[in-house]
Amino acid sequence: MSLVKLSIKGISYSQTQNGAYALILNEVDGERKLPIVIGAFEAQSIAIALEKEIKPPRPLTHDLFKNFAERFDIVVKQVIIHKLVDGVFYSSIICERDKIEEIIDARTSDAIALAIRFNAPIFTYKNILDKAGIFLKANPLETDTPNEMDDILSNPETFGNTESNESGSTYSNHTLQELNELLEQAVEHEDYEKAAKIRDEISKRES
C-alpha cells in the first residue's frame, strides 16, 4: 500500500460541543483533508507546538516525552496513520536508536503532537485517505459561523476536561497592549487554551 504524506492545516473546534476539536490534516500533493477528532488536552498540546510564540513555563507531557527521548538518543523518524476502525484512527510512531528501528503504537493525537516536536513527517495510507478524506467547501478553521466540522465533531477520539465559555470575540474589545498582557498572564497560569485564543486575536490584528 502506498503512503501519502500529510501536513497540518490547523485545529477546528465545535461551537456546539464543549471539548470537541478536530485536527485538520492536508494531503500534501492533493486537495483532500483528513479531519481527526481529538480531545481538548491533545488539541492544546498540538496548538502550543505549532504556536512558537507560546512558551510553557514547565514542560507539558509531550515536551517531557521529547526531552526523555533526546536524553537517551531516541529519534522519532515518522508517524504513520495506519488503520481506521469505526471512526477511530490508529497510528504508529517510527523511532530509531543506535540505528535500530522500533515501531510504537500510539493514539493519533499523541503521535502527531510528538511528530511536530521532532519535526517528523506524517503519513497515512492511500486507502485510508480514500475512505476518510474529504473536500471541505468551507474553511474548516473559520469559527465565525458553524460549518460542516460540527458534524465531524460528533464522535471525539477523546474528551478532555477543559471547558471554556470564552471565544475569540471575547477579546475583540481589548487593545493590543491589553491582549499581550492577558497572553502573558494566561501562559503564567498555564491556561494554554485561553492563551491560544488570545494569540489568535493578536494575529488577526497584526495581519
Solvent accessible surface area in square Angstrom, and as a share of the most:
residue,aa,sasa,rsa
1,M,172,0.77
2,S,67,0.43
3,L,76,0.38
4,V,26,0.15
5,K,99,0.42
6,L,5,0.03
7,S,48,0.31
8,I,45,0.23
9,K,85,0.36
10,G,9,0.09
11,I,39,0.20
12,S,3,0.02
13,Y,64,0.25
14,S,10,0.06
15,Q,82,0.36
16,T,100,0.58
17,Q,60,0.27
18,N,94,0.48
19,G,11,0.11
20,A,1,0.01
21,Y,24,0.09
22,A,0,0.00
23,L,0,0.00
24,I,0,0.00
25,L,0,0.00
26,N,36,0.18
27,E,22,0.10
28,V,70,0.40
29,D,137,0.71
30,G,36,0.35
31,E,130,0.58
32,R,46,0.17
33,K,37,0.16
34,L,0,0.00
35,P,14,0.09
36,I,1,0.01
37,V,17,0.10
38,I,0,0.00
39,G,0,0.00
40,A,3,0.03
41,F,83,0.35
42,E,11,0.05
43,A,4,0.03
44,Q,34,0.15
45,S,0,0.00
46,I,0,0.00
47,A,26,0.20
48,I,10,0.05
49,A,13,0.10
50,L,74,0.37
51,E,47,0.21
52,K,129,0.55
53,E,110,0.49
54,I,4,0.02
55,K,140,0.59
56,P,35,0.22
57,P,80,0.50
58,R,158,0.58
59,P,82,0.52
60,L,24,0.12
61,T,85,0.49
62,H,8,0.04
63,D,33,0.17
64,L,107,0.53
65,F,83,0.35
66,K,46,0.20
67,N,77,0.39
68,F,118,0.49
69,A,2,0.01
70,E,87,0.39
71,R,195,0.71
72,F,98,0.41
73,D,102,0.53
74,I,45,0.23
75,V,83,0.48
76,V,4,0.02
77,K,84,0.36
78,Q,48,0.21
79,V,0,0.00
80,I,18,0.09
81,I,0,0.00
82,H,63,0.28
83,K,88,0.37
84,L,28,0.14
85,V,65,0.37
86,D,142,0.74
87,G,59,0.57
88,V,64,0.37
89,F,19,0.08
90,Y,80,0.31
91,S,0,0.00
92,S,14,0.09
93,I,6,0.03
94,I,11,0.05
95,C,5,0.03
96,E,54,0.24
97,R,112,0.41
98,D,103,0.53
99,K,188,0.80
100,I,108,0.55
101,E,94,0.42
102,E,99,0.44
103,I,119,0.60
104,I,78,0.40
105,D,108,0.56
106,A,22,0.17
107,R,99,0.36
108,T,0,0.00
109,S,0,0.00
110,D,34,0.18
111,A,0,0.00
112,I,0,0.00
113,A,0,0.00
114,L,7,0.03
115,A,1,0.01
116,I,22,0.11
117,R,26,0.10
118,F,32,0.13
119,N,137,0.70
120,A,12,0.09
121,P,46,0.29
122,I,8,0.04
123,F,37,0.16
124,T,0,0.00
125,Y,45,0.17
126,K,98,0.41
127,N,82,0.42
128,I,8,0.04
129,L,0,0.00
130,D,75,0.39
131,K,148,0.63
132,A,23,0.17
133,G,17,0.16
134,I,53,0.27
135,F,133,0.55
136,L,29,0.14
137,K,199,0.84
138,A,44,0.34
139,N,80,0.41
140,P,7,0.05
141,L,55,0.27
142,E,77,0.34
143,T,46,0.27
144,D,111,0.58
145,T,87,0.51
146,P,91,0.57
147,N,35,0.18
148,E,63,0.28
149,M,3,0.01
150,D,26,0.13
151,D,110,0.57
152,I,44,0.22
153,L,0,0.00
154,S,59,0.38
155,N,119,0.61
156,P,18,0.11
157,E,41,0.19
158,T,32,0.19
159,F,138,0.58
160,G,23,0.22
161,N,153,0.78
162,T,56,0.32
163,E,122,0.55
164,S,41,0.27
165,N,153,0.78
166,E,63,0.28
167,S,45,0.29
168,G,20,0.19
169,S,81,0.52
170,T,62,0.36
171,Y,5,0.02
172,S,62,0.40
173,N,141,0.72
174,H,60,0.27
175,T,76,0.44
176,L,73,0.36
177,Q,130,0.58
178,E,73,0.33
179,L,0,0.00
180,N,58,0.30
181,E,81,0.36
182,L,39,0.19
183,L,21,0.11
184,E,122,0.55
185,Q,95,0.42
186,A,4,0.03
187,V,25,0.14
188,E,127,0.57
189,H,139,0.62
190,E,63,0.28
191,D,58,0.30
192,Y,4,0.01
193,E,20,0.09
194,K,58,0.24
195,A,0,0.00
196,A,25,0.19
197,K,24,0.10
198,I,0,0.00
199,R,25,0.09
200,D,83,0.43
201,E,14,0.06
202,I,0,0.00
203,S,46,0.29
204,K,126,0.53
205,R,89,0.33
206,E,104,0.47
207,S,126,0.81
